[in-house]
Amino acid sequence: MAGLIEDYGLIGDMQTAALVCRDGTLDWLCLPRFDSPAVFAGLLGTEEHGFWRIGPAVGGDAGSRPADRRHYRGDSLVLESEWDTPRGTVRVIDFMPPRDGAPQLIRIVEGVSGRVPMRSELRMRFNYGWVVPWVHKVEDRTVAVAGPDSVWLDTAAETYGKDLTTFSDFTVSPGERIAFTISWEPSHKEPPAVADPEGSLEATEEFWREWVEHCTYHGPYRDAVVRSLITLKALTYAPTGGIVAAPTTSLPECLGGVRNWDYRFTWLRDAAITLSSLLRTGYREEARAWREWLLRAVAGDPENLQIMYGIAGERELGENELTWLPGYENSRPVRVGNGAAGQLQLDVYGEVTEALHLAHMTGLARNDYASLLQLKLIQWVEKHWDEPDEGIWEVRGPRRHFVHSKVMTWVAVDRTVKLIESGDVDGPLERWKDLRETIHRDVCEKGYDKERNTFTQSYGSQELDASLLLIPQMGFLPPDDKRVIGTIEAIQRELSTEDGFVLRYPTSGADDLGVDGLEGEEGAFLACSFWLADDLAMIGRVDEARKLFEKLLSLRNDLGLLAEEWDPKAQRQVGNFPQAFSHVPLIDTALRIEALSPATAAV
């Protein structure tokens, strides 16, 4: 059985990523890309679906208990786990070097004290655990082959096969280091080069050390911000600049339920807000790469903007179910692909335009096609802003006139008006000023409940929605507007858990379907909880904001990682992991609280 979601650590090479459990088990790895079929899919099934465990051998088994300590090496993505055993202490160093050729995952076992018996158990299963590969020796290397894929194991340790698994039993003494490397290569090509584990470790640490040096944030939450930035960098597909929402699929939003989705794609919304955080903390190159990805993905067809694309800009993301996988803690179905790619979500026009606007305002080199794209997007918004859509939360129920969607169309028009006013592009300035006013008036008249003094989820609805917290952050209304304050307080009353965290919206009960058309409930949405902290700071309740923010920081696992949601009943992280949409607002809230704190303002 897989560990708790928060039991996992992330390693990656900015083209794919792996999850390593506290007990030294690697339960998730897709090769060669984030969205490729998994070689280890034990996270969504059992050990029969693939895993790789390295740990102290106790009674002939590895990984009998979790490591006593684990941490990342400084500001890097190199993970160290240590076990104290009756025979001594041992350390396992896990990492993936930034790719220059075949993807590699390296595990170095290091003796710290005593003589510790160790075991490696490697069970590769291709196509999400469905295919058992042919495993055999080629000289002193072990290779697993099935169809188009081959994975090569290199180690100086002796290996043997048993029960369709590759084992290695060995002992490490103080200062002794034994490395294991797996490398992927198309099966029709020559074998990949044998890795240099020690040289790769040094180069990987140096890469992350140099990257982190560019961070311009030095505030009181620097450790949390830097770890979130490293996580966002790890979720970036380096060859194209696309950013995945998470490296996993089908980790449930409700344990045992059906809210299980594939997040290994680039959502324009998630990528745009990620870009904003990177720009605010000094990472212009990532912003430039994402803008180029966007222009390629949308090229030739901006009128049919999708809400998400593949990491190289692919448009077809058909959704299927993997029926042979039982799912994480029996949460079915396990899905690959995402049918929401065909939805209409008007808010993405606002997020993309806001990201392009921020890039322009922070001095990113001008790109004429980016400006042209922005104008074309607004031409589309002008014709369609008043249509119902599926909204930010990708509901699978009927379309509605979601207030947040309308607000973000206002953002799209507002930022474009500002671009024209700057003199950098030409456009129908007065007409779009009128459009901006029309959308604003429409939202305030149809999306606001005067009796309760709150904006609502959609026109004519009585329900609330945490996305309304973005109204002041987007500049739609000032923070001190009574309607903004009323909305914040209504969300605190009606969508907050006992711990003060925020639900996205009311979901279904036991016997009915909610606005999203799905059964079951879900946990508190971490991004929304960070948004509440932002709003509290903006309306002057900075101490309350800081208290909520620090409570949210306490939900991170011991490695500083967050999933999508927090289950207040089970007191666990739930949803895909780690989640960009949680780490981005963590960064933004840290920056906002520092900027609005009285001590900072006095300086």
Phi and psi in degrees as a GROMACS rama.xvg file:
@    title "Ramachandran Plot"
@    xaxis  label "Phi"
@    yaxis  label "Psi"
@TYPE xy
-65.237  158.256  ALA-2
-75.9946  177.999  GLY-3
-60.4  152.298  LEU-4
-57.327  -40.2752  ILE-5
-75.5448  -3.55587  GLU-6
-77.3834  -7.04655  ASP-7
-98.5502  148.126  TYR-8
-112.999  154.667  GLY-9
-104.932  133.217  LEU-10
-130.063  155.746  ILE-11
-173.26  169.319  GLY-12
-123.882  16.7596  ASP-13
68.2379  22.8181  MET-14
-137.8  -25.3886  GLN-15
-155.328  179.429  THR-16
-152.087  157.973  ALA-17
-129.214  153.293  ALA-18
-113.553  128.172  LEU-19
-116.799  125.06  VAL-20
-80.8654  165.663  CYS-21
-57.9268  -28.7541  ARG-22
-89.2037  10.4596  ASP-23
87.1736  11.3181  GLY-24
-95.2787  127.706  THR-25
-93.5297  109.919  LEU-26
-107.357  -4.26592  ASP-27
-151.031  124.571  TRP-28
-161.126  123.707  LEU-29
-106.602  133.995  CYS-30
-132.205  136.645  LEU-31
-95.2277  -3.41776  PRO-32
-121.766  167.133  ARG-33
-51.1141  -41.4959  PHE-34
-96.412  10.2964  ASP-35
-75.4692  161.311  SER-36
-59.8068  146.005  PRO-37
-75.5577  141.326  ALA-38
-87.9168  -34.8784  VAL-39
-118.802  114.256  PHE-40
-122.36  20.432  ALA-41
-58.0393  -24.0798  GLY-42
-57.5564  -33.2644  LEU-43
-107.615  12.7117  LEU-44
-156.782  -122.284  GLY-45
-130.984  -178.064  THR-46
-61.5105  -21.896  GLU-47
-64.7734  -17.0944  GLU-48
-98.6067  10.2101  HIS-49
109.404  131.813  GLY-50
-164.938  168.209  PHE-51
-144.899  112.809  TRP-52
-115.351  132.274  ARG-53
-128.216  126.352  ILE-54
-169.779  175.643  GLY-55
-60.1876  138.329  PRO-56
-85.6889  113.433  ALA-57
-122.312  114.903  VAL-58
64.5635  27.3071  GLY-59
87.5698  -2.21349  GLY-60
-114.793  152.605  ASP-61
-102.275  156.579  ALA-62
68.1212  32.3865  GLY-63
-68.8556  -20.5155  SER-64
-150.983  161.242  ARG-65
-68.7063  160.164  PRO-66
-62.3603  149.61  ALA-67
-74.8049  -27.6638  ASP-68
-148.737  149.796  ARG-69
-155.481  153.355  ARG-70
-167.852  162.759  HIS-71
-84.0256  146.156  TYR-72
-71.7651  102.743  ARG-73
54.0487  -143.831  GLY-74
-90.9659  71.6053  ASP-75
-143.234  -178.153  SER-76
-112.029  28.2514  LEU-77
-96.372  117.589  VAL-78
-100.372  129.879  LEU-79
-116.434  132.636  GLU-80
-126.17  136.676  SER-81
-127.041  138.643  GLU-82
-118.913  134.851  TRP-83
-99.7501  121.051  ASP-84
-122.118  166.507  THR-85
-58.1435  -21.9314  PRO-86
-100.862  -2.23038  ARG-87
143.45  -172.404  GLY-88
-115.6  140.654  THR-89
-135.064  150.682  VAL-90
-125.705  138.991  ARG-91
-117.312  126.414  VAL-92
-107.742  118.368  ILE-93
-114.917  133.529  ASP-94
-164.929  164.849  PHE-95
-127.024  115.429  MET-96
-67.5843  139.816  PRO-97
-48.8562  132.865  PRO-98
-74.5623  131.959  ARG-99
-139.122  73.1846  ASP-100
120.662  -138.62  GLY-101
-69.2696  142.783  ALA-102
-65.4303  138.433  PRO-103
-133.143  142.677  GLN-104
-122.89  123.758  LEU-105
-118.11  134.342  ILE-106
-127.454  116.819  ARG-107
-108.771  122.525  ILE-108
-95.8784  125.152  VAL-109
-124.74  126.935  GLU-110
-75.8343  132.384  GLY-111
-104.249  -46.9953  VAL-112
-152.789  154.749  SER-113
66.8214  -168.676  GLY-114
-120.699  111.864  ARG-115
-110.389  120.099  VAL-116
-69.4579  135.77  PRO-117
-127.75  159.21  MET-118
-140.804  137.3  ARG-119
-111.255  129.914  SER-120
-122.572  115.649  GLU-121
-119.919  113.964  LEU-122
-123.512  101.427  ARG-123
-90.4683  132.69  MET-124
-137.89  114.749  ARG-125
-81.2243  164.804  PHE-126
53.7246  56.4422  ASN-127
57.4839  41.4554  TYR-128
85.5844  1.26615  GLY-129
-83.2022  -34.156  TRP-130
-110.613  125.822  VAL-131
-89.2284  117.034  VAL-132
-78.0015  165.152  PRO-133
-84.3611  114.335  TRP-134
-105.859  126.093  VAL-135
-153.738  170.797  HIS-136
-94.1953  139.066  LYS-137
-125.575  100.935  VAL-138
57.438  -120.673  GLU-139
-100.936  17.6013  ASP-140
-112.447  152.293  ARG-141
-108.32  133.451  THR-142
-129.906  139.507  VAL-143
-111.876  126.684  ALA-144
-128.998  135.241  VAL-145
-156.833  119.336  ALA-146
56.6955  -124.857  GLY-147
-82.0246  -5.08889  PRO-148
-110.006  145.889  ASP-149
-140.971  138.178  SER-150
-124.29  126.985  VAL-151
-108.294  132.713  TRP-152
-106.277  126.613  LEU-153
-122.633  129.244  ASP-154
-162.647  151.16  THR-155
-81.7865  -12.7552  ALA-156
-75.9451  151.624  ALA-157
-71.1895  139.636  GLU-158
-125.541  157.685  THR-159
-151.758  156.587  TYR-160
-103.542  140.281  GLY-161
-160.029  133.841  LYS-162
53.9191  42.9419  ASP-163
58.0583  32.6379  LEU-164
-136.346  144.672  THR-165
-98.8071  121.422  THR-166
-110.46  157.58  PHE-167
-148.592  124.764  SER-168
-114.213  128.191  ASP-169
-156.863  170.493  PHE-170
-128.573  139.346  THR-171
-116.404  140.957  VAL-172
-108.118  168.08  SER-173
-54.24  128.387  PRO-174
82.6459  -10.3557  GLY-175
-80.0802  139.096  GLU-176
-130.338  127.446  ARG-177
-123.244  124.413  ILE-178
-105.402  146.694  ALA-179
-127.032  132.36  PHE-180
-132.626  134.352  THR-181
-113.986  140.452  ILE-182
-131.858  140.366  SER-183
-102.756  144.104  TRP-184
-153.595  143.99  GLU-185
-53.0404  137.983  PRO-186
-66.1462  -19.0379  SER-187
-87.7597  -3.42581  HIS-188
-98.0608  171.843  LYS-189
-64.6117  154.188  GLU-190
-58.0353  148.527  PRO-191
-68.3902  156.986  PRO-192
-62.8254  147.288  ALA-193
-68.9186  133.828  VAL-194
-71.2026  157.133  ALA-195
-109.351  88.1644  ASP-196
-57.6006  -44.8905  PRO-197
-69.2046  -42.4258  GLU-198
-64.4771  -38.4497  GLY-199
-66.6349  -36.7885  SER-200
-63.5583  -46.2157  LEU-201
-62.0607  -43.7125  GLU-202
-66.5954  -36.9775  ALA-203
-66.5316  -44.9263  THR-204
-61.0551  -41.2871  GLU-205
-65.2057  -39.9304  GLU-206
-57.4515  -50.1584  PHE-207
-69.9215  -36.3296  TRP-208
-61.587  -45.121  ARG-209
-67.8811  -36.6683  GLU-210
-66.5486  -44.2738  TRP-211
-66.0054  -27.7596  VAL-212
-59.9868  -20.5859  GLU-213
-78.6946  -9.95178  HIS-214
-66.8755  129.224  CYS-215
-95.5294  -2.90091  THR-216
-89.011  127.926  TYR-217
-133.016  29.4028  HIS-218
-80.3887  -171.582  GLY-219
-68.4142  -17.3634  PRO-220
-107.991  29.9267  TYR-221
-57.5609  -43.6558  ARG-222
-58.7755  -45.4475  ASP-223
-66.5763  -40.478  ALA-224
-66.0257  -45.3007  VAL-225
-64.0739  -41.7787  VAL-226
-63.6748  -37.9704  ARG-227
-66.5543  -39.659  SER-228
-63.8259  -42.5503  LEU-229
-60.9935  -40.8999  ILE-230
-63.0089  -43.5804  THR-231
-63.9865  -39.9571  LEU-232
-61.8422  -40.1518  LYS-233
-65.1194  -24.5637  ALA-234
-89.4988  4.66231  LEU-235
-92.2803  129.935  THR-236
-85.0059  102.168  TYR-237
-55.9051  -39.8027  ALA-238
-61.4447  -27.3816  PRO-239
-120.853  -20.2483  THR-240
89.205  -2.05076  GLY-241
-66.6041  149.918  GLY-242
-123.753  120.821  ILE-243
-79.7027  150.045  VAL-244
-69.4586  -33.4851  ALA-245
-164.437  159.988  ALA-246
-89.0133  7.71784  PRO-247
-124.005  166.921  THR-248
-127.2  146.105  THR-249
65.7017  17.7689  SER-250
-71.8761  124.613  LEU-251
-74.5133  145.132  PRO-252
-80.2434  -20.4967  GLU-253
-135.786  115.616  CYS-254
-57.675  126.137  LEU-255
82.5573  2.24387  GLY-256
-102.375  -166.064  GLY-257
-106.444  0.115004  VAL-258
-83.3286  70.9013  ARG-259
-127.466  116.893  ASN-260
-131.647  157.091  TRP-261
-90.6744  118.213  ASP-262
-108.814  16.6113  TYR-263
-88.3877  41.2998  ARG-264
-132.996  174.712  PHE-265
-102.539  103.623  THR-266
-78.8667  131.038  TRP-267
-58.5367  -39.0302  LEU-268
-62.3758  -53.2461  ARG-269
-62.6216  -43.3654  ASP-270
-66.2607  -37.3403  ALA-271
-66.438  -43.2119  ALA-272
-71.9074  -31.2452  ILE-273
-63.2221  -43.4682  THR-274
-57.3994  -42.9366  LEU-275
-60.7351  -43.5424  SER-276
-66.2428  -40.5054  SER-277
-63.5399  -42.9353  LEU-278
-63.0383  -39.6406  LEU-279
-70.5232  -15.6335  ARG-280
-114.593  13.6994  THR-281
101.87  7.45241  GLY-282
-103.068  80.4203  TYR-283
-76.4914  -33.7617  ARG-284
-64.4571  -40.7097  GLU-285
-64.2295  -37.4206  GLU-286
-64.9738  -43.5807  ALA-287
-62.1186  -43.8334  ARG-288
-62.8072  -40.8009  ALA-289
-66.0985  -40.8698  TRP-290
-60.7259  -40.2709  ARG-291
-65.9579  -38.8997  GLU-292
-59.8288  -45.6783  TRP-293
-59.2967  -45.6216  LEU-294
-64.3532  -37.081  LEU-295
-70.3505  -41.5409  ARG-296
-64.3697  -39.2602  ALA-297
-91.5042  -12.5467  VAL-298
-47.1937  131.4  ALA-299
82.8979  -11.5626  GLY-300
-149.699  50.9269  ASP-301
-66.4127  -21.808  PRO-302
-69.7402  -21.491  GLU-303
-111.137  47.6407  ASN-304
-57.4494  128.083  LEU-305
-90.172  157.451  GLN-306
-76.6677  -21.9644  ILE-307
-149.938  159.374  MET-308
-141.35  167.772  TYR-309
-68.4527  166.466  GLY-310
-67.8589  -15.5504  ILE-311
-106.064  8.65562  ALA-312
99.2762  10.3395  GLY-313
-62.4084  145.042  GLU-314
-99.2227  -30.6586  ARG-315
-86.713  112.288  GLU-316
-127.594  45.0551  LEU-317
-49.7784  138.621  GLY-318
-94.6792  130.625  GLU-319
-135.126  163.315  ASN-320
-112.696  136.417  GLU-321
-96.2897  92.3564  LEU-322
-69.6428  -19.69  THR-323
-81.0176  -10.7814  TRP-324
-95.8573  127.919  LEU-325
-74.0252  -13.7493  PRO-326
89.9777  158.234  GLY-327
-64.9529  119.989  TYR-328
47.2161  45.5215  GLU-329
60.2107  33.6427  ASN-330
-92.2225  105.052  SER-331
-117.209  154.417  ARG-332
-84.7545  162.402  PRO-333
-89.5449  123.089  VAL-334
-113.709  144.701  ARG-335
-126.895  146.203  VAL-336
80.2178  171.295  GLY-337
-148.628  112.232  ASN-338
-67.4248  -13.7871  GLY-339
-70.0684  -9.65607  ALA-340
-59.0809  -24.6813  ALA-341
-93.4704  5.72905  GLY-342
-77.1917  160.056  GLN-343
-98.1231  116.959  LEU-344
-130.573  99.712  GLN-345
-64.1893  -24.4575  LEU-346
-65.2298  -24.6722  ASP-347
-64.1581  -27.1531  VAL-348
-64.2097  -36.5983  TYR-349
-70.8593  -43.1191  GLY-350
-64.1712  -43.719  GLU-351
-64.506  -44.7476  VAL-352
-64.1496  -40.2612  THR-353
-61.3883  -41.3711  GLU-354
-65.2206  -43.9054  ALA-355
-63.6058  -38.6605  LEU-356
-63.5514  -44.9618  HIS-357
-63.976  -41.5668  LEU-358
-58.9551  -41.4856  ALA-359
-65.8267  -43.0169  HIS-360
-70.223  -26.9599  MET-361
-92.7361  8.18723  THR-362
87.9405  14.5617  GLY-363
-61.9743  135.893  LEU-364
-49.8066  134.068  ALA-365
-62.2619  141.338  ARG-366
-128.449  114.249  ASN-367
-61.914  -35.1055  ASP-368
-69.1371  -32.9947  TYR-369
-61.7582  -41.2602  ALA-370
-66.6477  -39.9616  SER-371
-63.7468  -41.1854  LEU-372
-59.7156  -43.6066  LEU-373
-60.3582  -41.9583  GLN-374
-64.5495  -40.2569  LEU-375
-66.9826  -37.7272  LYS-376
-63.2999  -39.2086  LEU-377
-71.5941  -32.4273  ILE-378
-60.925  -37.2612  GLN-379
-70.2405  -45.215  TRP-380
-58.1442  -39.0574  VAL-381
-56.7568  -33.4837  GLU-382
-89.2346  -21.9137  LYS-383
-126.213  1.36018  HIS-384
-61.3405  -27.1529  TRP-385
-92.0126  15.2903  ASP-386
-92.1711  154.212  GLU-387
-73.4497  157.277  PRO-388
-146.947  -176.613  ASP-389
-87.6802  -13.5134  GLU-390
79.4447  174.573  GLY-391
-59.012  -30.5985  ILE-392
-93.0205  8.158  TRP-393
56.1756  49.2005  GLU-394
-61.5649  146.914  VAL-395
-104.331  13.3426  ARG-396
-93.5978  -166.709  GLY-397
-67.2138  154.078  PRO-398
-66.9562  150.094  ARG-399
-139.533  168.245  ARG-400
-88.878  81.8127  HIS-401
-72.136  133.726  PHE-402
-64.0977  -43.236  VAL-403
-60.0058  -39.7082  HIS-404
-60.5509  -43.5191  SER-405
-65.257  -41.5886  LYS-406
-59.1161  -40.6639  VAL-407
-74.003  -26.2938  MET-408
-67.685  -35.5575  THR-409
-60.7216  -42.7241  TRP-410
-59.4038  -43.8458  VAL-411
-58.87  -45.9235  ALA-412
-69.2512  -42.7216  VAL-413
-59.3914  -46.9993  ASP-414
-67.7056  -31.3905  ARG-415
-73.1454  -38.5801  THR-416
-56.9221  -44.1221  VAL-417
-64.7993  -36.3478  LYS-418
-63.2519  -42.5999  LEU-419
-66.7236  -41.5352  ILE-420
-63.963  -26.7901  GLU-421
-72.3661  -14.4847  SER-422
88.1667  3.70816  GLY-423
-82.2051  -22.4648  ASP-424
-140.709  162.838  VAL-425
-105.952  144.955  ASP-426
-171.01  171.652  GLY-427
-73.8463  77.7539  PRO-428
-57.1771  -51.763  LEU-429
-65.5185  -38.4886  GLU-430
-63.7492  -40.7498  ARG-431
-79.1552  -24.3251  TRP-432
-63.8355  -42.0618  LYS-433
-63.8734  -39.9914  ASP-434
-62.9921  -43.4263  LEU-435
-57.5176  -43.7447  ARG-436
-67.543  -37.7862  GLU-437
-63.0633  -45.3718  THR-438
-64.2224  -43.1169  ILE-439
-59.9074  -46.1297  HIS-440
-64.9556  -40.4242  ARG-441
-61.3738  -44.8526  ASP-442
-64.7149  -45.4793  VAL-443
-67.6608  -27.3094  CYS-444
-85.6107  -41.0792  GLU-445
-102.155  -18.9001  LYS-446
-108.064  10.5247  GLY-447
-120.529  130.037  TYR-448
-97.1316  105.029  ASP-449
-65.4759  -37.2126  LYS-450
-65.4574  -38.6955  GLU-451
-95.3711  -6.44633  ARG-452
54.3914  55.4046  ASN-453
-154.845  145.909  THR-454
-72.8951  155.85  PHE-455
-117.163  170.902  THR-456
-61.4217  -43.5558  GLN-457
-148.209  166.826  SER-458
-59.8429  129.118  TYR-459
81.5328  -1.6947  GLY-460
-91.7892  155.369  SER-461
-99.4957  -8.55628  GLN-462
-78.0433  156.121  GLU-463
-101.15  168.499  LEU-464
-152.537  131.295  ASP-465
-65.6746  -19.6723  ALA-466
-64.0665  -17.4761  SER-467
-64.6603  -19.349  LEU-468
-63.7196  -16.9129  LEU-469
-82.4136  -7.15385  LEU-470
-55.7394  -50.4121  ILE-471
-73.3531  -31.3946  PRO-472
-67.6594  -28.4607  GLN-473
-88.3762  -4.06211  MET-474
80.8455  13.2864  GLY-475
-66.1563  -40.4699  PHE-476
-139.274  152.938  LEU-477
-71.1729  153.017  PRO-478
-58.9013  -30.198  PRO-479
-86.3074  3.90654  ASP-480
-65.3386  135.211  ASP-481
-61.3751  -29.1905  LYS-482
-70.4212  -34.5179  ARG-483
-67.5751  -49.411  VAL-484
-61.5346  -40.7928  ILE-485
-62.107  -38.7348  GLY-486
-67.8705  -42.5995  THR-487
-60.1294  -46.3498  ILE-488
-69.0061  -33.6162  GLU-489
-66.2642  -40.8061  ALA-490
-66.4347  -38.6079  ILE-491
-60.4096  -38.5777  GLN-492
-73.695  -43.8575  ARG-493
-105.197  -19.5852  GLU-494
-118.911  4.08479  LEU-495
-93.3642  146.679  SER-496
-84.3145  176.498  THR-497
-60.2293  -29.0603  GLU-498
-81.7782  -4.19616  ASP-499
90.5159  3.5589  GLY-500
-82.4923  166.27  PHE-501
-116.975  131.441  VAL-502
-81.2705  152.842  LEU-503
-66.1477  -45.4037  ARG-504
-170.059  166.613  TYR-505
-67.2988  126.025  PRO-506
-96.5176  -175.252  THR-507
-71.9342  160.072  SER-508
-87.8956  -159.467  GLY-509
-70.9977  -28.211  ALA-510
-119.658  6.60882  ASP-511
-142.469  168.233  ASP-512
-101.614  141.668  LEU-513
-90.9239  -163.081  GLY-514
-60.791  -26.931  VAL-515
-86.0098  -2.75682  ASP-516
74.4041  16.2362  GLY-517
-120.968  153.576  LEU-518
-80.7038  158.023  GLU-519
84.2314  170.44  GLY-520
-105.598  -178.619  GLU-521
-144.399  172.491  GLU-522
-83.2319  -175.701  GLY-523
-70.5591  133.992  ALA-524
-86.1698  119.351  PHE-525
-65.727  -38.3865  LEU-526
-58.941  -42.4199  ALA-527
-64.5825  -35.1391  CYS-528
-67.4924  -38.7666  SER-529
-64.662  -38.7793  PHE-530
-60.2985  -39.2187  TRP-531
-62.644  -43.0992  LEU-532
-59.9383  -41.4382  ALA-533
-56.5084  -50.8138  ASP-534
-63.5447  -40.9969  ASP-535
-59.9034  -40.9246  LEU-536
-64.5579  -39.6108  ALA-537
-67.5729  -28.1399  MET-538
-96.4771  14.2692  ILE-539
93.8144  -0.963795  GLY-540
-94.7451  61.592  ARG-541
-68.0344  -39.7161  VAL-542
-63.0639  -40.9253  ASP-543
-65.6252  -39.6731  GLU-544
-62.2363  -45.341  ALA-545
-63.8992  -39.6687  ARG-546
-62.3323  -44.7628  LYS-547
-65.3048  -41.8438  LEU-548
-60.8954  -45.4137  PHE-549
-69.9166  -29.1922  GLU-550
-66.6826  -38.8105  LYS-551
-65.7268  -39.9784  LEU-552
-59.745  -32.7462  LEU-553
-69.1131  -15.1941  SER-554
-79.3188  -17.608  LEU-555
-59.9944  151.338  ARG-556
-74.1315  -178.787  ASN-557
-64.7969  -13.0791  ASP-558
-101.447  3.35044  LEU-559
85.1631  21.9945  GLY-560
-107.976  147.401  LEU-561
-127.084  140.473  LEU-562
-84.8012  -164.72  ALA-563
-78.2976  -37.5436  GLU-564
-137.723  169.266  GLU-565
-124.326  124.751  TRP-566
-85.6095  107.232  ASP-567
-70.4782  -21.8247  PRO-568
-80.2005  -49.1928  LYS-569
-83.0262  -11.3187  ALA-570
55.46  51.0895  GLN-571
-139.936  157.064  ARG-572
-76.9355  143.258  GLN-573
-139.37  160.988  VAL-574
94.3825  173.611  GLY-575
-61.6136  152.311  ASN-576
-149.058  140.334  PHE-577
-72.5731  154.804  PRO-578
-108.857  120.277  GLN-579
-58.2241  -37.9597  ALA-580
-70.7613  -7.81124  PHE-581
-97.6508  -39.1086  SER-582
-75.5364  -30.0407  HIS-583
-63.7998  -52.6256  VAL-584
-66.2313  -24.6945  PRO-585
-58.3137  -46.698  LEU-586
-62.9971  -48.815  ILE-587
-61.6727  -40.5052  ASP-588
-68.2263  -39.1861  THR-589
-58.879  -43.5237  ALA-590
-65.9716  -41.3915  LEU-591
-69.0519  -43.5858  ARG-592
-62.5156  -40.772  ILE-593
-63.802  -42.6474  GLU-594
-66.3779  -32.5701  ALA-595
-99.9364  -0.187159  LEU-596
-69.9377  141.001  SER-597
-55.3225  -40.5826  PRO-598
-62.8928  -40.8912  ALA-599
-67.3222  -43.3381  THR-600
-62.2772  -36.1631  ALA-601
-64.675  -37.5096  ALA-602
